[in-house]
Amino acid sequence: MRIFIQLDDVYVPNLNVLEPLLLDLIGMFANEPAHKIETQPIIYLVSVLPKPADINGATWVHPDETVHLIADNTDNVLIHFGPVAIWAKRLPSYFIPLTLPHLQGRASWIKSWLDKKRFNQTWQAATKVLALDEWHVQNRLGAERLFLDKAALPSFEWSQLAPVRSALTDGNQYLLAFVGITEMMPIVKAFSVFKKWQLSTMSLVFVLDTEAEKTQAANTLLGYKYRDAVELVSLSDFKLEWIAAAYLTIFSAMNSHRFQFLTYTMRYQIPFLMHHDTIGKAFVSPEVAEAGEYFDFKAPDLLANHFKLYYKDEMYRAAKGIEIHKAIQTEMRQFQEKATIVWPRDLA
């Protein structure tokens, strides 16, 4: 059995976003008894990008190299995160949607319509659509739960995270916010209240979905008193180390990639604050929601008090880290108990 994982033409502009998921997929045999799989699968990561230096457990191939591999074997399947490439059109395909095709900035209405149509066609053409967490089950009707053992996230030493802080904030501790452009200002106002009280070097880093939003945010912050303490980065530059090095994370209304980042922050035991959206479709399980803390964007003073609490009470911050780690373990266990597909044998 050959499993091809297509890494090109995804609805995510940076393969670093996929890194933990690829570790899960590649490490899929860790707890899978060999006798349950008739033929030991071979995993191929297919991309036009140069082969990374640290790929273990899978073979990195160019799309042109797949022709003879597919022809030499009749037992092939495809895992993809976006539209299926031409070389894989005839393979049974399993679609794992990670986000919606909206990450191109302010596209014209016709491009947005075409992107949405393409996404829907990808969904409809897939052999099955798979969900890796409860968020996708709730928000992607028709997706099936996939049991997938979670590989350990990369462990970063202090010496590895120090350069991350240096690059982002000149070495300062920072709050890491995954938000939309329209949701920045309440957080900025709360940060102002916090900075007046704190009188130190804490920074605020916004992760925006697109370069266009990053430019818009920079214009919005012109003249802001604490502008030197605010950093703007885009999703296309995302690194997992940003989360691991964060003092605290902040999330506005959930979308697909933000939910991924929420699970990563919980697995790294980084406390998080989340916007309490009672209207929008932003399902988060009760265990997860209760482990973090809700705030209202319309009440920046309340959010500022949360910043102060975590800054002045390190014991509280550490206790919340332990609590959210337990919550994500419960979330993953409950999800797997409901799963209808076990990776990899049910794909054969």
C-alpha positions as CSV (number, residue, x, y, z in Angstrom):
1,M,0.0,0.0,0.0
2,R,1.3,3.4,-1.0
3,I,-0.1,6.5,0.7
4,F,0.6,9.8,-1.2
5,I,0.2,13.0,0.9
6,Q,-0.1,15.9,-1.4
7,L,1.5,19.1,0.0
8,D,1.0,21.4,-3.0
9,D,-2.1,23.5,-3.8
10,V,-3.3,23.6,-0.2
11,Y,-5.5,26.3,1.3
12,V,-2.8,27.1,3.7
13,P,0.0,29.4,2.6
14,N,2.7,27.8,4.8
15,L,3.7,24.2,5.2
16,N,4.8,25.0,8.8
17,V,1.1,25.1,9.6
18,L,1.0,21.4,8.6
19,E,4.1,20.3,10.5
20,P,2.4,18.8,13.6
21,L,-0.3,17.1,11.4
22,L,2.4,15.6,9.2
23,L,4.2,14.3,12.3
24,D,0.9,12.6,13.3
25,L,0.4,11.0,9.8
26,I,4.0,9.8,9.5
27,G,4.0,8.4,13.0
28,M,0.8,6.5,12.5
29,F,2.2,3.1,13.2
30,A,3.4,3.9,16.7
31,N,0.5,2.1,18.4
32,E,-0.9,0.1,15.5
33,P,-0.3,-3.7,15.7
34,A,1.5,-4.8,12.6
35,H,-0.8,-7.8,12.2
36,K,-3.8,-5.5,11.6
37,I,-2.3,-4.2,8.4
38,E,-1.8,-6.7,5.6
39,T,0.8,-4.7,3.7
40,Q,3.0,-2.2,5.4
41,P,2.3,1.2,3.8
42,I,4.9,3.4,2.3
43,I,4.3,7.2,2.7
44,Y,5.2,9.6,0.0
45,L,5.2,13.4,0.6
46,V,4.6,14.9,-2.8
47,S,5.7,18.5,-3.4
48,V,7.6,20.7,-5.9
49,L,9.5,22.2,-3.0
50,P,13.0,21.0,-2.2
51,K,13.2,18.1,0.2
52,P,13.7,19.3,3.9
53,A,16.7,18.0,5.7
54,D,14.8,16.5,8.6
55,I,12.1,14.2,7.1
56,N,12.0,10.8,8.7
57,G,9.5,8.0,8.1
58,A,8.4,9.2,4.7
59,T,9.9,9.6,1.2
60,W,9.8,13.1,-0.3
61,V,9.1,13.1,-4.0
62,H,8.4,15.5,-6.8
63,P,5.0,15.2,-8.6
64,D,6.8,14.0,-11.8
65,E,8.2,11.0,-9.9
66,T,4.7,9.8,-8.9
67,V,3.8,8.4,-12.3
68,H,5.9,5.3,-12.2
69,L,5.2,4.8,-8.5
70,I,1.5,4.8,-9.1
71,A,1.8,2.6,-12.2
72,D,3.9,0.0,-10.3
73,N,1.3,-0.5,-7.6
74,T,-2.5,-0.9,-7.6
75,D,-3.0,-0.3,-3.9
76,N,-2.6,3.5,-3.7
77,V,-4.5,6.2,-1.8
78,L,-4.2,10.0,-1.6
79,I,-4.4,12.3,1.4
80,H,-4.9,15.9,0.4
81,F,-5.6,19.2,2.1
82,G,-6.7,21.2,-1.0
83,P,-7.8,20.5,-4.6
84,V,-6.4,17.2,-6.1
85,A,-3.4,17.6,-8.4
86,I,-3.5,16.2,-12.0
87,W,-1.1,13.4,-11.1
88,A,-3.4,12.1,-8.4
89,K,-6.8,12.4,-10.2
90,R,-7.3,8.6,-10.5
91,L,-6.4,7.7,-6.9
92,P,-9.0,7.1,-4.1
93,S,-8.8,10.4,-2.2
94,Y,-9.3,11.4,1.4
95,F,-9.8,15.1,1.9
96,I,-8.8,16.8,5.2
97,P,-9.9,20.4,4.9
98,L,-7.8,22.6,7.2
99,T,-9.3,26.0,6.3
100,L,-11.6,27.7,3.9
101,P,-10.2,29.3,0.7
102,H,-10.3,32.9,2.0
103,L,-6.7,33.5,2.7
104,Q,-6.0,35.6,-0.4
105,G,-6.9,39.0,1.0
106,R,-9.7,41.1,-0.4
107,A,-10.3,39.1,-3.6
108,S,-12.8,40.1,-6.2
109,W,-16.3,38.6,-5.8
110,I,-15.7,36.4,-8.9
111,K,-12.4,35.0,-7.5
112,S,-14.1,34.4,-4.2
113,W,-16.9,32.6,-6.0
114,L,-14.5,30.5,-8.0
115,D,-12.5,29.6,-4.9
116,K,-15.6,28.5,-3.1
117,K,-16.8,26.5,-6.1
118,R,-13.4,24.8,-6.3
119,F,-13.5,24.0,-2.6
120,N,-17.0,22.5,-2.9
121,Q,-15.9,20.4,-6.0
122,T,-12.9,19.1,-4.0
123,W,-15.2,18.1,-1.2
124,Q,-17.7,16.4,-3.5
125,A,-15.1,14.5,-5.4
126,A,-13.3,13.0,-2.4
127,T,-13.8,9.4,-1.5
128,K,-14.2,10.6,2.1
129,V,-13.8,13.9,3.9
130,L,-12.0,13.4,7.2
131,A,-12.1,15.4,10.4
132,L,-9.2,15.4,12.8
133,D,-10.9,17.2,15.7
134,E,-14.4,18.1,17.1
135,W,-14.4,21.6,15.6
136,H,-14.3,20.2,12.1
137,V,-17.0,17.6,12.8
138,Q,-19.3,20.4,14.0
139,N,-18.4,22.9,11.3
140,R,-17.9,20.6,8.3
141,L,-21.1,18.6,8.0
142,G,-20.5,15.3,6.3
143,A,-16.9,14.8,7.5
144,E,-16.1,11.6,9.4
145,R,-14.0,11.4,12.5
146,L,-10.5,10.0,11.9
147,F,-8.8,8.3,14.8
148,L,-5.2,9.5,14.5
149,D,-2.6,9.1,17.3
150,K,-1.0,12.4,18.1
151,A,2.7,12.4,17.8
152,A,4.6,14.4,20.3
153,L,4.9,18.1,19.3
154,P,8.5,19.2,18.8
155,S,10.2,20.0,22.1
156,F,12.0,23.3,22.1
157,E,14.8,24.1,24.6
158,W,15.2,27.6,26.0
159,S,18.2,28.1,23.7
160,Q,15.9,27.4,20.7
161,L,13.1,29.8,21.8
162,A,15.4,32.7,22.8
163,P,16.2,33.5,19.1
164,V,12.4,33.3,18.3
165,R,11.8,36.0,20.9
166,S,14.7,38.0,19.6
167,A,13.4,37.9,16.0
168,L,9.8,38.7,17.0
169,T,10.1,41.2,19.9
170,D,13.8,41.9,20.4
171,G,13.8,39.3,23.2
172,N,10.8,40.5,25.1
173,Q,8.1,38.2,26.5
174,Y,4.9,38.5,24.4
175,L,1.2,37.9,24.1
176,L,0.4,36.1,20.9
177,A,-3.0,37.0,19.3
178,F,-4.7,35.1,16.5
179,V,-7.4,37.5,15.4
180,G,-9.1,39.1,12.4
181,I,-8.2,42.7,11.4
182,T,-11.6,44.0,12.7
183,E,-10.9,42.6,16.1
184,M,-7.6,44.2,16.8
185,M,-8.5,47.5,18.4
186,P,-10.2,46.1,21.6
187,I,-7.1,44.1,22.2
188,V,-4.9,47.1,21.5
189,K,-7.0,49.2,24.0
190,A,-6.6,46.5,26.6
191,F,-2.9,46.3,26.0
192,S,-2.6,50.1,26.5
193,V,-4.3,49.8,30.0
194,F,-1.9,46.9,30.8
195,K,1.2,48.7,29.6
196,K,0.3,51.8,31.7
197,W,0.1,49.5,34.8
198,Q,3.0,47.2,33.9
199,L,5.7,49.7,32.9
200,S,8.0,47.0,31.5
201,T,8.8,45.3,28.2
202,M,6.0,42.9,27.5
203,S,5.1,42.9,23.8
204,L,2.0,42.1,21.8
205,V,2.2,40.0,18.5
206,F,-0.7,39.9,16.1
207,V,-0.8,37.0,13.6
208,L,-2.9,38.2,10.7
209,D,-4.4,35.9,8.0
210,T,-2.9,37.7,5.0
211,E,-0.2,40.2,4.0
212,A,-3.0,42.6,3.0
213,E,-4.4,42.5,6.6
214,K,-0.9,43.0,8.0
215,T,-0.5,46.2,5.9
216,Q,-3.9,47.4,6.9
217,A,-3.1,46.7,10.6
218,A,0.1,48.7,10.3
219,N,-1.8,51.7,9.0
220,T,-4.4,51.4,11.8
221,L,-1.6,51.5,14.4
222,L,0.1,54.6,13.0
223,G,0.5,57.0,15.9
224,Y,-0.3,54.4,18.6
225,K,1.5,55.3,21.8
226,Y,2.9,51.7,22.4
227,R,3.5,51.0,18.7
228,D,7.1,49.8,19.4
229,A,5.7,47.1,21.6
230,V,3.3,45.7,19.0
231,E,4.6,43.4,16.2
232,L,2.6,42.3,13.1
233,V,3.2,39.0,11.4
234,S,1.3,37.0,8.8
235,L,0.1,33.4,8.7
236,S,2.4,32.8,5.8
237,D,5.4,33.1,8.1
238,F,4.0,31.0,10.9
239,K,6.4,28.9,13.0
240,L,5.3,26.5,15.7
241,E,8.0,28.1,18.0
242,W,5.9,31.3,18.1
243,I,3.3,29.4,20.2
244,A,5.9,27.5,22.3
245,A,7.6,30.8,23.2
246,A,4.4,32.8,24.0
247,Y,3.6,34.0,27.5
248,L,-0.1,33.9,26.7
249,T,-2.3,33.4,23.6
250,I,-5.4,35.2,22.5
251,F,-8.1,34.0,20.1
252,S,-10.9,35.8,18.4
253,A,-13.8,33.9,16.8
254,M,-12.7,30.4,15.8
255,N,-12.0,29.3,12.3
256,S,-10.2,26.2,11.1
257,H,-6.6,27.2,11.3
258,R,-7.2,29.1,14.6
259,F,-8.6,25.9,16.1
260,Q,-5.4,24.1,15.1
261,F,-3.4,26.8,16.8
262,L,-5.6,26.6,19.9
263,T,-4.9,22.9,20.2
264,Y,-1.2,23.5,19.8
265,T,-1.2,26.2,22.5
266,M,-3.0,23.8,24.9
267,R,-0.5,21.0,24.2
268,Y,2.3,23.3,25.0
269,Q,0.5,24.3,28.2
270,I,0.3,28.0,27.2
271,P,-2.7,29.6,28.8
272,F,-5.2,31.2,26.4
273,L,-7.9,33.8,26.4
274,M,-10.8,33.5,23.9
275,H,-13.5,35.8,22.6
276,H,-16.9,34.8,23.9
277,D,-18.9,34.8,20.7
278,T,-22.5,33.8,21.5
279,I,-23.8,34.4,18.0
280,G,-21.1,33.2,15.6
281,K,-20.5,29.6,14.6
282,A,-17.5,29.0,16.8
283,F,-18.0,25.6,18.5
284,V,-15.5,24.8,21.2
285,S,-16.2,21.9,23.6
286,P,-17.1,22.7,27.2
287,E,-13.9,21.1,28.5
288,V,-11.8,23.3,26.3
289,A,-13.7,26.5,26.9
290,E,-13.7,26.0,30.7
291,A,-9.9,25.4,30.8
292,G,-9.3,28.7,29.1
293,E,-10.9,32.0,29.9
294,Y,-13.6,33.9,28.0
295,F,-13.6,37.6,27.6
296,D,-15.7,40.1,25.7
297,F,-14.1,42.3,23.0
298,K,-16.5,45.0,24.0
299,A,-14.9,45.2,27.4
300,P,-11.2,46.0,27.0
301,D,-10.8,46.8,30.7
302,L,-11.8,43.3,31.6
303,L,-9.3,41.9,29.1
304,A,-6.6,44.1,30.6
305,N,-7.3,42.7,34.0
306,H,-6.7,39.2,32.6
307,F,-3.3,40.4,31.3
308,K,-2.5,41.8,34.7
309,L,-3.6,38.6,36.5
310,Y,-1.3,36.3,34.4
311,Y,1.6,38.8,34.6
312,K,1.6,39.2,38.4
313,D,0.7,35.6,39.4
314,E,3.0,33.1,37.8
315,M,1.6,30.3,40.0
316,Y,-1.8,31.0,38.5
317,R,-0.4,30.9,35.0
318,A,1.4,27.6,35.6
319,A,-1.8,26.1,37.1
320,K,-3.8,27.1,34.1
321,G,-1.2,25.6,31.8
322,I,-1.6,22.2,33.6
323,E,-5.4,22.6,33.4
324,I,-5.6,23.2,29.7
325,H,-3.2,20.4,29.0
326,K,-5.6,18.0,30.8
327,A,-8.5,19.5,28.9
328,I,-7.0,18.9,25.4
329,Q,-6.1,15.3,26.4
330,T,-9.7,14.8,27.3
331,E,-10.9,16.4,24.1
332,M,-8.7,14.2,22.0
333,R,-9.7,11.0,23.9
334,Q,-13.4,11.7,23.6
335,F,-13.0,12.5,19.9
336,Q,-11.1,9.3,19.2
337,E,-13.8,7.2,21.1
338,K,-16.3,8.5,18.6
339,A,-14.1,8.0,15.5
340,T,-15.5,5.8,12.7
341,I,-12.2,5.6,10.8
342,V,-8.9,4.3,12.1
343,W,-5.8,5.5,10.3
344,P,-4.2,3.8,8.4
345,R,-5.9,0.5,8.0
346,D,-9.4,1.8,7.2
347,L,-8.0,3.7,4.2
348,A,-6.7,0.5,2.5
